[in-house]
Amino acid sequence: MTPDSRPACDAAAWRKSSYSNGQGGDCVEVADGLPGVTPVRDSKRPHGPALLFGAAAWSAFVDEMKAHRPG
């Protein structure tokens, strides 16, 4: 995506990973509600850059993580 076509991530509703421990560890946040993309960022740097994943790529990633989580 070019900078002009990026969705407005600043206005997105971010949520922290359910695996975050609240002690400042390695955490990610994702935002929902942006058509066609899922932004992902470092929760320790909320004003830093975000990676933008297409819907199919994000869905495949989530499915893979679910298939390999400890159980």
C-alpha positions as CSV (number, residue, x, y, z in Angstrom):
1,M,0.0,0.0,0.0
2,T,1.2,3.5,-0.7
3,P,1.0,6.0,2.2
4,D,-1.9,7.8,0.5
5,S,-4.0,4.6,0.5
6,R,-3.3,3.4,4.1
7,P,-6.4,3.3,6.3
8,A,-6.5,5.8,9.2
9,C,-5.1,3.5,11.9
10,D,-5.1,6.3,14.5
11,A,-8.9,6.2,14.6
12,A,-9.0,2.4,14.8
13,A,-10.2,0.5,17.9
14,W,-7.1,-1.4,19.1
15,R,-7.2,-4.5,21.3
16,K,-4.3,-6.2,23.0
17,S,-3.5,-9.9,22.6
18,S,-5.2,-12.1,25.1
19,Y,-1.8,-13.6,25.7
20,S,-0.4,-10.3,27.0
21,N,0.7,-10.4,30.6
22,G,0.4,-6.8,31.6
23,Q,4.0,-6.7,32.8
24,G,5.4,-4.9,29.8
25,G,6.4,-8.0,27.9
26,D,6.2,-8.7,24.2
27,C,2.7,-7.8,23.3
28,V,0.8,-7.0,20.1
29,E,-2.3,-5.2,19.4
30,V,-4.7,-5.6,16.4
31,A,-7.4,-3.3,15.2
32,D,-10.8,-4.4,13.8
33,G,-13.2,-2.7,11.5
34,L,-10.9,-1.5,8.7
35,P,-12.2,-3.0,5.4
36,G,-9.8,-5.5,3.8
37,V,-6.9,-5.1,6.2
38,T,-5.9,-5.9,9.8
39,P,-3.4,-3.5,11.3
40,V,-1.0,-5.0,13.9
41,R,1.4,-2.9,16.1
42,D,3.7,-3.2,19.1
43,S,1.6,-2.4,22.2
44,K,4.7,-0.8,23.8
45,R,4.9,1.7,20.9
46,P,1.2,2.7,20.2
47,H,2.3,5.7,18.2
48,G,4.8,3.7,16.2
49,P,4.3,2.0,12.9
50,A,1.7,-0.6,12.2
51,L,1.9,-3.6,9.9
52,L,-1.1,-4.0,7.6
53,F,-2.1,-7.5,6.7
54,G,-4.6,-8.3,4.0
55,A,-7.8,-10.2,5.2
56,A,-6.7,-13.5,3.7
57,A,-3.2,-13.3,5.1
58,W,-4.5,-12.4,8.6
59,S,-7.1,-15.2,8.6
60,A,-4.4,-17.8,7.6
61,F,-2.1,-16.5,10.4
62,V,-4.8,-16.8,13.0
63,D,-5.9,-20.2,11.8
64,E,-2.2,-21.4,12.0
65,M,-1.8,-20.0,15.5
66,K,-5.0,-21.7,16.7
67,A,-3.9,-25.1,15.2
68,H,-0.5,-24.9,17.1
69,R,-1.4,-23.4,20.5
70,P,-0.5,-25.4,23.6
71,G,-3.4,-27.3,24.8
